[in-house]
Amino acid sequence: CALIWFASPNHRGHLVMALLFNYELMGIAAGFVAARLYKTFKGKSYQKCTLATALGFPCIFFSIFFIIDITAAFYGSTDAIPFSQIVLLLFLWSCV
């Protein structure tokens, strides 16, 4: 018996989706901290630092996740996340 709704065996993709959503929201804090540290150490263009923080690791991470999810969907796995939720993640990533 699962104690929280997204860990229930009936909702297999919800745990991964909740983790990815949380990861994307933490991007706000990552960009702020990176820019403040860059300015503290007398960096000249903190905008580039913030952009690299926002796109560097998350882009690689999401690309690998997307390839694995497409492969899982191709093989008919129940762990595959629906395409509509992936589009929602892309929207959140681009707007946050």
Protein Blocks (a to p, Z undefined) as FASTA:
>chain_A
ZZbfklpfklmmlmmmmmmmmmmmmmmmmmmmmmmmmmmnopablmlmmmmmmmmmmmmm
mmmmmmmmmmmmmnopakbccfklmmmmmmmmmmZZ
